[in-house]
């Protein structure tokens, strides 16, 4: 059984997503529903038992709604898709339990799906990779089909698999795609943010003080 799910993407990425999916002859609604099916468990694993504070949620929400590109505010575009009811329930549980913002999650998801040169460069991830680029633990799993449709089906089955593997291999990050801090320009795409990175919190002030004290000691 399916149910309607709505979210908002920043317009530049929403437009680029439309363009890219059309060029690949993929139906946006069906593809995004499938993508959510594959990524919801990865989100759950990456966030774990962490619960975001209300201050962090407000900070991320405000950042998302005030994103600027070339000093111009970016609009958010509403999108609706039909997804498996079970998948929608899993997402709702993460939103309630871990206090993850839905729009931030989807914008982060699409950011990595598009994987533009700029995005990959920010995370020091190569645009192409071989087994030599990947951490030893991943060598056995990093196999690609040579057949045309088999290769295409393998990628569509898990669209973010390669960047997830590359992200871990190149960056040596254990937090995964959804629990690693993004550059300041992408705060609105955070799925979880510790209070030490939220301005005007005690945790933030403590971190800044400790960093200043460390800098002064050098």
C-alpha positions as a printed Julia matrix, in Angstrom:
218×3 Matrix{Float64}:
  0.0    0.0     0.0
  1.25   3.47   -0.87
  0.82   6.86    0.74
  1.59  10.42   -0.35
  4.79  12.02    0.93
  5.69  15.68    0.44
  8.93  17.6     0.88
 10.78  20.62   -0.51
 14.06  20.94   -2.43
 16.07  24.04   -3.17
 15.14  25.13   -6.69
 18.57  24.83   -8.36
 18.88  21.18   -7.31
 15.22  20.45   -8.05
 15.7   21.81  -11.58
 18.95  19.91  -12.08
 17.33  16.73  -10.79
 14.5   17.07  -13.31
 16.98  17.63  -16.12
 19.21  14.7   -15.17
 16.39  12.21  -14.67
 14.79  13.17  -17.99
 18.11  12.66  -19.75
 18.24   9.16  -18.22
 14.61   8.4   -19.17
 13.66   7.92  -15.5
 10.3    8.88  -14.0
 11.02  11.24  -11.12
  8.22  10.16   -8.8
  8.94   6.42   -9.11
 12.69   6.89   -8.91
 12.56   9.07   -5.79
 10.22   6.6    -4.1
 12.69   3.82   -4.85
 15.59   5.98   -3.67
 13.86   6.61   -0.35
 13.28   2.87    0.04
 17.01   2.25   -0.34
 18.2    5.15    1.83
 15.82   5.13    4.79
 17.73   2.33    6.51
 21.05   4.07    5.88
 19.65   7.21    7.5
 18.55   5.16   10.49
 21.97   3.53   10.81
 23.9    6.8    10.47
 21.78   8.73   12.99
 21.44   5.81   15.4
 20.03   6.79   18.78
 21.01  10.45   18.6
 18.27  12.95   19.33
 18.63  16.45   17.96
 17.84  19.37   20.23
 15.07  21.84   19.44
 17.66  24.62   19.18
 19.57  22.63   16.56
 16.36  21.92   14.64
 15.46  25.62   14.54
 18.98  26.55   13.49
 18.94  24.05   10.61
 15.4   25.01    9.61
 16.32  28.71    9.45
 19.49  27.95    7.49
 17.58  25.89    4.93
 15.02  28.63    4.38
 17.71  31.29    4.0
 20.14  29.57    1.64
 21.73  31.95   -0.82
 23.57  31.28   -4.06
 25.57  34.18   -5.49
 24.05  36.37   -2.75
 20.51  35.62   -3.92
 18.01  33.77   -1.74
 17.02  30.38   -3.11
 13.41  29.23   -3.25
 12.23  25.84   -2.01
 10.2   23.79   -4.51
  7.44  21.48   -3.19
  7.53  17.89   -4.42
  5.09  15.06   -3.73
  5.6   11.36   -4.39
  3.82   8.13   -3.46
  5.88   5.76   -1.33
  5.4    2.48    0.45
  3.45   3.07    3.64
  6.05   1.16    5.63
  8.81   3.43    4.31
  6.79   6.53    5.19
  6.28   5.19    8.71
 10.02   4.57    9.1
 10.75   8.14    8.06
  8.11   9.54   10.4
  9.59   7.55   13.28
 13.05   8.99   12.61
 11.58  12.49   12.38
  9.85  12.07   15.73
 12.48  10.08   17.61
 15.67  11.64   16.29
 14.1   15.0    15.44
 15.43  14.96   11.88
 13.95  17.58    9.55
 12.41  15.96    6.48
 13.33  18.74    4.06
 16.92  18.76    5.29
 17.18  15.0     4.78
 15.82  15.13    1.23
 18.02  18.07    0.27
 21.07  16.23    1.58
 19.97  13.07   -0.21
 19.61  14.89   -3.54
 22.89  16.76   -2.98
 24.76  13.46   -2.92
 22.61  11.92   -5.65
 23.54  14.71   -8.06
 27.18  14.51   -6.96
 28.33  17.54   -8.88
 32.04  18.26   -9.27
 31.73  20.95   -6.61
 30.14  18.57   -4.09
 32.7   15.82   -4.61
 35.57  18.3    -4.38
 34.32  19.62   -1.04
 34.57  16.11    0.4
 37.82  15.22   -1.38
 36.09  12.4    -3.24
 37.38  11.42   -6.68
 34.92  11.74   -9.55
 36.01   8.32  -10.77
 37.34   5.46   -8.7
 38.79   1.98   -8.8
 39.46  -0.57   -6.07
 42.69   1.29   -5.32
 40.62   4.29   -4.19
 38.63   2.24   -1.72
 39.47   1.14    1.8
 40.57  -2.51    2.07
 37.37  -3.5     3.87
 35.39  -2.62    0.74
 37.46  -4.33   -1.97
 35.43  -7.52   -2.09
 32.12  -5.69   -2.41
 33.27  -3.17   -5.0
 32.49  -5.15   -8.16
 30.75  -3.81  -11.24
 28.77  -5.69  -13.88
 30.08  -5.39  -17.45
 26.72  -6.18  -19.11
 24.69  -3.18  -20.32
 21.35  -3.67  -18.59
 22.91  -5.62  -15.72
 25.23  -2.71  -15.02
 22.39  -0.2   -15.25
 20.16  -2.29  -13.0
 22.94  -2.61  -10.43
 23.33   1.17  -10.21
 19.6    1.87  -10.07
 19.17  -0.78   -7.38
 21.24   1.37   -5.01
 21.99   4.75   -6.65
 24.18   6.04   -3.81
 26.18   2.88   -3.23
 29.29   4.04   -5.07
 29.45   7.45   -3.43
 28.76   5.85   -0.05
 31.7    3.49   -0.58
 33.94   6.28   -1.91
 32.93   8.56    0.95
 34.03   6.0     3.5
 37.14   5.01    1.59
 38.45   8.48    0.75
 37.34  10.4     3.81
 37.73   7.54    6.29
 34.46   8.7     7.82
 32.55   6.35   10.1
 29.54   8.65   10.38
 28.15   7.91    6.93
 26.49  10.27    4.48
 23.86  11.49    6.92
 25.83  12.12   10.09
 28.95  13.9     8.87
 28.99  17.67    9.19
 28.68  19.56    5.94
 30.44  22.84    5.04
 28.8   25.96    6.58
 26.98  26.75    3.32
 25.03  23.5     3.7
 23.94  23.73    7.34
 20.35  23.6     6.14
 21.02  20.08    4.83
 22.13  18.69    8.19
 20.26  15.63    9.47
 21.86  15.92   12.89
 23.87  18.69   14.51
 25.41  18.68   17.97
 24.64  21.73   20.08
 28.35  22.58   20.15
 27.89  23.72   16.55
 24.72  25.7    17.24
 25.41  29.4    18.0
 24.16  30.83   21.3
 24.18  27.5    23.11
 26.34  26.7    26.16
 27.95  23.85   24.26
 28.86  26.15   21.38
 30.35  28.79   23.67
 32.35  26.12   25.5
 33.78  24.77   22.24
 34.74  28.24   21.0
 36.4   29.04   24.33
 38.41  25.82   24.28
 39.47  26.4    20.67
 40.57  29.95   21.48
 42.5   28.78   24.52
 44.23  26.13   22.44
 45.1   28.68   19.75
 46.53  31.03   22.37
 48.72  28.25   23.76
 50.48  27.65   20.44
